[in-house]
Amino acid sequence: MDSVLVSVALPIALAIIMFGLGLSLTLDDFRRIGQQPKPVAIALGAQVVVLPALCFGLVTAFDLDPLLAVGMMLLAASPGGTTANLFSHLFRGDVALNVTLTAVNSVIAVVTLPLVVNLSVDHFDPEDAGDVGLQVAKTLQVFAIVLIPVAIGMVVRRSSPGFADRADKPVRIASAVVLALVICGALLAERENLADYLSDIGPVATLFCACSLALGYLLPRFAGVDGRQSLSSAFEVGIHNSTLAIAVAISVLDSEALAVPAAVYGVLMFPLALIAGFTIRRMHHPAGQRVPADS
C-alpha cells in the first residue's frame, strides 16, 4: 500500500474515528459499570473471551491460511466502535450501555489485543510474515492510536460540551466516509489476491459476524437482561472496530494481508447487523404494534 496512506492517512483516519468516540464519552460512562454490572460484565466477557475462542474455532474448522487466520484473530480482539452505537440508536437499544461498553473495551483492548495477536502468531506460525507480532514498542503504538485520541475527545467534551455536541454529527459522517475509504484501500492493496481472499474469508467472516450478533443478544437474555439492553449488547459484541484492526495490521504490523479479514468483515457487517436489528425488533414488537419511544 502507498507509503503516504500507511504513514499519514491511515493513522489520521483512525484518530478522527477515535476522537469522535471520545467526544461522546464522559467519566459517567465508566462509572455506569457499577450501576449496570450484569449487562456490562456479560457483554465484556463475550467480547474478551468468547469471541476470540469462537473465531479460533472457525478459522481452524475452515483451515484458513495462517496469515489470514491471524488477521481474523486480530479482528476478533478488536473492540466495538461508534458503528455499534449508531445501530443501537437506529433500533432503539440502550445507547448509554453501548457507550459504556465501547469505552471500557477500548481500554481493555490495549492489553487483550496484543495478547491475542501474539498467541495467534505463535500458534498459526504464518510463513513470510516477517516480524509480525506486537512487541512492547508496537503495543505502545496500539495504546497511542486507541486511547490518546479518545482521551483528547473526552477532554474537549468536558471543557466545551456545546462544541462537542455540534461536532458530533460532522465527525460521525467523516468517520463513516473514512471507514469506507480505509476498507477500499485495504482491499485495493491486495487486489491481485482479492478473489482468493474473498472466497476464503467471506464464509468465515459472515459466520463470525452472524454468530457474534446472536451471542451478543442471547447470552444477556438467558441471564435475565431486558430486551433493550440485550439488543445493545448484540451490536456491541457483533460489530467490531474494523478500522482499528486494519490500522494495526497495516501501520503497526506492516502487513496488508493481515488487514484483508477486517476489510471484508467491514463490508459484510452492515447488512448482517441490519438483518439482526430488524429481526430482534420484530421479535419484541410484532407488525402493527406501536414501538414506544423509549424502548
C-alpha positions as a Markdown table, in Angstrom:
| # | Residue | x | y | z |
|---|---|---|---|---|
| 1 | Met | 0.0 | 0.0 | 0.0 |
| 2 | Asp | 1.2 | 3.5 | -0.8 |
| 3 | Ser | 3.6 | 4.7 | 2.0 |
| 4 | Val | 1.7 | 8.0 | 2.4 |
| 5 | Leu | -1.5 | 6.2 | 3.0 |
| 6 | Val | 0.2 | 3.9 | 5.6 |
| 7 | Ser | 2.3 | 6.6 | 7.4 |
| 8 | Val | -0.1 | 9.6 | 7.3 |
| 9 | Ala | -3.6 | 9.0 | 6.0 |
| 10 | Leu | -4.5 | 5.8 | 7.9 |
| 11 | Pro | -3.4 | 7.0 | 11.4 |
| 12 | Ile | -5.2 | 10.3 | 10.8 |
| 13 | Ala | -8.3 | 8.4 | 9.7 |
| 14 | Leu | -8.3 | 6.2 | 12.8 |
| 15 | Ala | -7.5 | 9.3 | 15.0 |
| 16 | Ile | -10.7 | 11.0 | 13.6 |
| 17 | Ile | -12.8 | 8.0 | 14.5 |
| 18 | Met | -11.4 | 7.6 | 18.0 |
| 19 | Phe | -11.6 | 11.3 | 18.6 |
| 20 | Gly | -15.2 | 11.2 | 17.6 |
| 21 | Leu | -15.7 | 8.4 | 20.1 |
| 22 | Gly | -14.1 | 10.5 | 22.8 |
| 23 | Leu | -16.4 | 13.4 | 22.0 |
| 24 | Ser | -19.4 | 11.1 | 23.1 |
| 25 | Leu | -17.8 | 9.9 | 26.3 |
| 26 | Thr | -17.8 | 11.2 | 29.9 |
| 27 | Leu | -16.4 | 9.8 | 33.1 |
| 28 | Asp | -20.0 | 8.8 | 34.0 |
| 29 | Asp | -19.8 | 6.3 | 31.2 |
| 30 | Phe | -17.1 | 4.4 | 33.1 |
| 31 | Arg | -19.0 | 4.9 | 36.5 |
| 32 | Arg | -22.0 | 3.3 | 34.9 |
| 33 | Ile | -20.3 | -0.1 | 35.3 |
| 34 | Gly | -21.3 | -0.2 | 38.9 |
| 35 | Gln | -24.8 | 0.8 | 38.1 |
| 36 | Gln | -25.3 | -1.9 | 35.4 |
| 37 | Pro | -22.9 | -4.6 | 36.3 |
| 38 | Lys | -24.7 | -7.6 | 34.8 |
| 39 | Pro | -25.1 | -6.5 | 31.1 |
| 40 | Val | -21.7 | -4.9 | 31.2 |
| 41 | Ala | -20.0 | -8.0 | 32.6 |
| 42 | Ile | -21.8 | -10.3 | 30.2 |
| 43 | Ala | -21.0 | -8.3 | 27.1 |
| 44 | Leu | -17.4 | -7.7 | 28.1 |
| 45 | Gly | -17.0 | -11.4 | 28.8 |
| 46 | Ala | -18.3 | -12.2 | 25.4 |
| 47 | Gln | -16.0 | -9.7 | 23.7 |
| 48 | Val | -12.9 | -10.6 | 25.6 |
| 49 | Val | -13.2 | -14.4 | 26.0 |
| 50 | Val | -16.0 | -15.9 | 23.9 |
| 51 | Leu | -15.4 | -14.2 | 20.6 |
| 52 | Pro | -11.6 | -15.0 | 20.3 |
| 53 | Ala | -12.5 | -18.6 | 21.1 |
| 54 | Leu | -15.3 | -18.6 | 18.5 |
| 55 | Cys | -13.0 | -17.1 | 15.9 |
| 56 | Phe | -10.3 | -19.6 | 16.7 |
| 57 | Gly | -12.7 | -22.4 | 16.2 |
| 58 | Leu | -13.9 | -21.0 | 12.8 |
| 59 | Val | -10.5 | -20.3 | 11.3 |
| 60 | Thr | -9.4 | -23.8 | 12.4 |
| 61 | Ala | -12.5 | -25.5 | 11.1 |
| 62 | Phe | -12.1 | -23.7 | 7.7 |
| 63 | Asp | -8.4 | -24.4 | 7.7 |
| 64 | Leu | -7.7 | -20.8 | 6.8 |
| 65 | Asp | -4.4 | -19.6 | 5.5 |
| 66 | Pro | -2.2 | -18.9 | 8.6 |
| 67 | Leu | -1.7 | -15.2 | 7.8 |
| 68 | Leu | -5.4 | -14.7 | 7.2 |
| 69 | Ala | -6.2 | -16.7 | 10.4 |
| 70 | Val | -4.0 | -14.2 | 12.4 |
| 71 | Gly | -5.9 | -11.4 | 10.7 |
| 72 | Met | -9.2 | -12.8 | 11.8 |
| 73 | Met | -8.0 | -13.2 | 15.3 |
| 74 | Leu | -6.8 | -9.6 | 15.2 |
| 75 | Leu | -10.3 | -8.6 | 14.2 |
| 76 | Ala | -11.9 | -10.7 | 17.0 |
| 77 | Ala | -9.7 | -9.0 | 19.6 |
| 78 | Ser | -10.6 | -5.5 | 18.4 |
| 79 | Pro | -13.2 | -3.7 | 20.5 |
| 80 | Gly | -16.6 | -2.4 | 19.3 |
| 81 | Gly | -16.8 | 1.1 | 18.0 |
| 82 | Thr | -19.1 | 4.0 | 17.2 |
| 83 | Thr | -20.8 | 2.0 | 14.4 |
| 84 | Ala | -22.3 | -0.2 | 17.1 |
| 85 | Asn | -23.6 | 2.9 | 18.9 |
| 86 | Leu | -25.3 | 4.1 | 15.7 |
| 87 | Phe | -27.0 | 0.7 | 15.1 |
| 88 | Ser | -28.2 | 0.7 | 18.7 |
| 89 | His | -29.6 | 4.2 | 18.3 |
| 90 | Leu | -31.3 | 3.2 | 15.0 |
| 91 | Phe | -33.1 | 0.2 | 16.6 |
| 92 | Arg | -33.7 | 1.9 | 19.9 |
| 93 | Gly | -31.4 | 0.0 | 22.1 |
| 94 | Asp | -29.8 | 1.3 | 25.3 |
| 95 | Val | -27.2 | 3.6 | 23.7 |
| 96 | Ala | -25.8 | 4.6 | 27.1 |
| 97 | Leu | -24.9 | 0.9 | 27.6 |
| 98 | Asn | -23.2 | 0.8 | 24.2 |
| 99 | Val | -21.1 | 3.9 | 25.0 |
| 100 | Thr | -20.0 | 2.4 | 28.3 |
| 101 | Leu | -19.1 | -0.9 | 26.7 |
| 102 | Thr | -17.2 | 0.8 | 23.9 |
| 103 | Ala | -15.3 | 2.9 | 26.4 |
| 104 | Val | -14.3 | 0.1 | 28.7 |
| 105 | Asn | -13.5 | -2.4 | 26.0 |
| 106 | Ser | -11.3 | 0.2 | 24.2 |
| 107 | Val | -9.2 | 0.4 | 27.3 |
| 108 | Ile | -9.1 | -3.4 | 27.8 |
| 109 | Ala | -8.2 | -3.9 | 24.2 |
| 110 | Val | -4.8 | -2.2 | 24.8 |
| 111 | Val | -3.9 | -5.4 | 26.7 |
| 112 | Thr | -6.0 | -8.1 | 25.2 |
| 113 | Leu | -5.4 | -7.2 | 21.5 |
| 114 | Pro | -1.6 | -7.7 | 21.7 |
| 115 | Leu | -2.1 | -10.8 | 23.8 |
| 116 | Val | -4.5 | -12.4 | 21.3 |
| 117 | Val | -2.4 | -11.4 | 18.3 |
| 118 | Asn | 0.9 | -12.8 | 19.7 |
| 119 | Leu | -0.7 | -16.1 | 20.8 |
| 120 | Ser | -2.2 | -16.4 | 17.3 |
| 121 | Val | 1.1 | -15.8 | 15.6 |
| 122 | Asp | 2.8 | -18.4 | 17.8 |
| 123 | His | 0.0 | -20.9 | 17.1 |
| 124 | Phe | -0.6 | -20.4 | 13.4 |
| 125 | Asp | 3.1 | -19.6 | 12.6 |
| 126 | Pro | 2.4 | -17.9 | 9.3 |
| 127 | Glu | 5.2 | -18.1 | 6.7 |
| 128 | Asp | 6.8 | -15.0 | 5.1 |
| 129 | Ala | 5.2 | -12.9 | 7.9 |
| 130 | Gly | 8.4 | -11.1 | 8.8 |
| 131 | Asp | 8.4 | -9.8 | 12.4 |
| 132 | Val | 4.6 | -10.0 | 12.7 |
| 133 | Gly | 3.7 | -9.7 | 16.4 |
| 134 | Leu | 3.0 | -6.9 | 18.9 |
| 135 | Gln | 6.2 | -6.4 | 20.9 |
| 136 | Val | 6.5 | -3.7 | 23.6 |
| 137 | Ala | 7.2 | -0.9 | 21.2 |
| 138 | Lys | 4.4 | -1.9 | 18.8 |
| 139 | Thr | 2.0 | -2.3 | 21.8 |
| 140 | Leu | 2.7 | 1.3 | 22.8 |
| 141 | Gln | 1.7 | 2.3 | 19.2 |
| 142 | Val | -1.6 | 0.5 | 19.7 |
| 143 | Phe | -2.0 | 2.4 | 23.0 |
| 144 | Ala | -1.3 | 5.7 | 21.3 |
| 145 | Ile | -3.7 | 5.2 | 18.4 |
| 146 | Val | -6.5 | 3.8 | 20.5 |
| 147 | Leu | -6.5 | 5.8 | 23.7 |
| 148 | Ile | -4.9 | 9.2 | 23.1 |
| 149 | Pro | -7.5 | 10.4 | 20.5 |
| 150 | Val | -10.2 | 9.2 | 22.8 |
| 151 | Ala | -8.8 | 11.0 | 25.8 |
| 152 | Ile | -8.4 | 14.2 | 23.8 |
| 153 | Gly | -12.1 | 13.9 | 22.7 |
| 154 | Met | -13.2 | 13.4 | 26.3 |
| 155 | Val | -11.2 | 16.5 | 27.4 |
| 156 | Val | -12.8 | 18.5 | 24.6 |
| 157 | Arg | -16.3 | 17.3 | 25.7 |
| 158 | Arg | -15.6 | 18.2 | 29.3 |
| 159 | Ser | -14.2 | 21.6 | 28.6 |
| 160 | Ser | -16.7 | 22.5 | 25.8 |
| 161 | Pro | -19.8 | 20.3 | 25.7 |
| 162 | Gly | -21.5 | 22.6 | 23.3 |
| 163 | Phe | -18.7 | 22.3 | 20.7 |
| 164 | Ala | -18.7 | 18.5 | 21.3 |
| 165 | Asp | -22.4 | 18.3 | 20.6 |
| 166 | Arg | -22.1 | 20.4 | 17.4 |
| 167 | Ala | -19.1 | 18.4 | 16.2 |
| 168 | Asp | -20.8 | 15.0 | 16.9 |
| 169 | Lys | -22.7 | 14.7 | 13.6 |
| 170 | Pro | -19.9 | 16.0 | 11.3 |
| 171 | Val | -17.4 | 13.7 | 13.0 |
| 172 | Arg | -19.7 | 10.7 | 12.6 |
| 173 | Ile | -20.2 | 11.5 | 8.9 |
| 174 | Ala | -16.4 | 11.8 | 8.5 |
| 175 | Ser | -15.9 | 8.6 | 10.4 |
| 176 | Ala | -18.3 | 6.7 | 8.0 |
| 177 | Val | -16.5 | 8.1 | 5.0 |
| 178 | Val | -13.1 | 7.3 | 6.4 |
| 179 | Leu | -14.3 | 3.7 | 7.2 |
| 180 | Ala | -15.4 | 3.2 | 3.6 |
| 181 | Leu | -12.1 | 4.6 | 2.2 |
| 182 | Val | -10.0 | 2.5 | 4.6 |
| 183 | Ile | -11.8 | -0.6 | 3.6 |
| 184 | Cys | -11.4 | 0.2 | -0.1 |
| 185 | Gly | -7.8 | 1.0 | 0.4 |
| 186 | Ala | -7.1 | -2.3 | 2.2 |
| 187 | Leu | -8.9 | -4.3 | -0.5 |
| 188 | Leu | -7.2 | -2.5 | -3.3 |
| 189 | Ala | -3.8 | -3.1 | -1.8 |
| 190 | Glu | -4.4 | -6.8 | -2.1 |
| 191 | Arg | -6.3 | -6.7 | -5.4 |
| 192 | Glu | -4.1 | -9.4 | -7.0 |
| 193 | Asn | -5.1 | -11.9 | -4.4 |
| 194 | Leu | -8.5 | -10.4 | -3.7 |
| 195 | Ala | -10.6 | -13.1 | -5.4 |
| 196 | Asp | -8.9 | -15.9 | -3.5 |
| 197 | Tyr | -9.1 | -14.0 | -0.2 |
| 198 | Leu | -12.8 | -13.3 | -0.6 |
| 199 | Ser | -13.6 | -16.9 | -1.3 |
| 200 | Asp | -11.5 | -17.9 | 1.8 |
| 201 | Ile | -12.5 | -15.1 | 4.1 |
| 202 | Gly | -16.1 | -14.4 | 3.1 |
| 203 | Pro | -17.7 | -17.5 | 4.7 |
| 204 | Val | -15.6 | -17.2 | 7.9 |
| 205 | Ala | -16.3 | -13.5 | 8.3 |
| 206 | Thr | -20.0 | -14.0 | 7.6 |
| 207 | Leu | -20.3 | -16.8 | 10.2 |
| 208 | Phe | -18.2 | -14.9 | 12.7 |
| 209 | Cys | -20.3 | -11.8 | 12.4 |
| 210 | Ala | -23.6 | -13.6 | 12.5 |
| 211 | Cys | -22.6 | -15.8 | 15.5 |
| 212 | Ser | -21.2 | -12.7 | 17.3 |
| 213 | Leu | -24.5 | -10.8 | 16.9 |
| 214 | Ala | -26.5 | -13.8 | 18.0 |
| 215 | Leu | -24.3 | -14.5 | 21.1 |
| 216 | Gly | -24.3 | -10.8 | 22.0 |
| 217 | Tyr | -28.1 | -10.9 | 22.2 |
| 218 | Leu | -28.8 | -14.4 | 23.5 |
| 219 | Leu | -26.2 | -14.5 | 26.4 |
| 220 | Pro | -27.7 | -11.5 | 28.2 |
| 221 | Arg | -31.3 | -12.7 | 27.5 |
| 222 | Phe | -30.5 | -16.1 | 29.1 |
| 223 | Ala | -29.0 | -14.2 | 32.1 |
| 224 | Gly | -32.2 | -12.2 | 32.5 |
| 225 | Val | -31.1 | -8.9 | 31.0 |
| 226 | Asp | -34.0 | -7.0 | 29.4 |
| 227 | Gly | -34.6 | -6.9 | 25.6 |
| 228 | Arg | -33.4 | -3.4 | 25.1 |
| 229 | Gln | -30.1 | -3.9 | 26.7 |
| 230 | Ser | -29.7 | -7.3 | 25.1 |
| 231 | Leu | -30.2 | -5.6 | 21.7 |
| 232 | Ser | -27.4 | -3.1 | 22.5 |
| 233 | Ser | -25.2 | -5.9 | 23.6 |
| 234 | Ala | -25.8 | -7.7 | 20.3 |
| 235 | Phe | -24.5 | -4.7 | 18.3 |
| 236 | Glu | -21.6 | -4.1 | 20.7 |
| 237 | Val | -20.4 | -7.7 | 20.6 |
| 238 | Gly | -21.3 | -8.3 | 16.9 |
| 239 | Ile | -19.8 | -5.1 | 15.4 |
| 240 | His | -16.1 | -4.7 | 15.7 |
| 241 | Asn | -13.9 | -1.7 | 15.1 |
| 242 | Ser | -12.6 | -2.9 | 11.7 |
| 243 | Thr | -10.8 | 0.4 | 11.1 |
| 244 | Leu | -8.7 | -0.2 | 14.2 |
| 245 | Ala | -7.9 | -3.8 | 13.0 |
| 246 | Ile | -6.9 | -2.5 | 9.6 |
| 247 | Ala | -4.8 | 0.3 | 11.1 |
| 248 | Val | -3.0 | -2.1 | 13.4 |
| 249 | Ala | -2.4 | -4.6 | 10.6 |
| 250 | Ile | -1.0 | -2.1 | 8.1 |
| 251 | Ser | 0.5 | 0.7 | 10.2 |
| 252 | Val | 1.8 | -1.3 | 13.2 |
| 253 | Leu | 2.3 | -4.9 | 11.9 |
| 254 | Asp | 3.2 | -3.7 | 8.3 |
| 255 | Ser | 1.1 | -6.4 | 6.6 |
| 256 | Glu | -1.7 | -5.6 | 4.1 |
| 257 | Ala | -2.7 | -9.3 | 4.0 |
| 258 | Leu | -3.5 | -9.2 | 7.7 |
| 259 | Ala | -5.9 | -6.3 | 7.0 |
| 260 | Val | -8.0 | -8.2 | 4.5 |
| 261 | Pro | -10.2 | -10.1 | 7.0 |
| 262 | Ala | -11.1 | -6.8 | 8.7 |
| 263 | Ala | -11.8 | -5.2 | 5.4 |
| 264 | Val | -14.1 | -8.0 | 4.2 |
| 265 | Tyr | -15.8 | -8.0 | 7.6 |
| 266 | Gly | -16.2 | -4.3 | 7.4 |
| 267 | Val | -18.3 | -4.7 | 4.3 |
| 268 | Leu | -20.3 | -7.7 | 5.4 |
| 269 | Met | -21.2 | -6.4 | 8.9 |
| 270 | Phe | -23.6 | -3.7 | 7.7 |
| 271 | Pro | -26.2 | -5.9 | 6.0 |
| 272 | Leu | -25.9 | -8.6 | 8.8 |
| 273 | Ala | -26.3 | -6.0 | 11.5 |
| 274 | Leu | -29.4 | -4.6 | 9.8 |
| 275 | Ile | -30.9 | -8.1 | 9.5 |
| 276 | Ala | -30.2 | -8.8 | 13.1 |
| 277 | Gly | -31.7 | -5.4 | 14.2 |
| 278 | Phe | -34.9 | -5.9 | 12.3 |
| 279 | Thr | -35.2 | -9.5 | 13.4 |
| 280 | Ile | -34.8 | -8.7 | 17.1 |
| 281 | Arg | -37.1 | -5.6 | 17.0 |
| 282 | Arg | -39.8 | -7.7 | 15.2 |
| 283 | Met | -39.5 | -10.4 | 18.0 |
| 284 | His | -40.2 | -7.7 | 20.6 |
| 285 | His | -42.7 | -5.6 | 18.6 |
| 286 | Pro | -44.7 | -7.6 | 16.0 |
| 287 | Ala | -46.0 | -5.9 | 12.9 |
| 288 | Gly | -48.7 | -3.3 | 13.6 |
| 289 | Gln | -47.6 | -2.8 | 17.2 |
| 290 | Arg | -46.5 | 0.7 | 18.1 |
| 291 | Val | -42.9 | 0.9 | 19.3 |
| 292 | Pro | -42.5 | 3.0 | 22.4 |
| 293 | Ala | -40.2 | 6.0 | 22.0 |
| 294 | Asp | -38.0 | 4.9 | 24.9 |
| 295 | Ser | -37.9 | 1.1 | 24.2 |
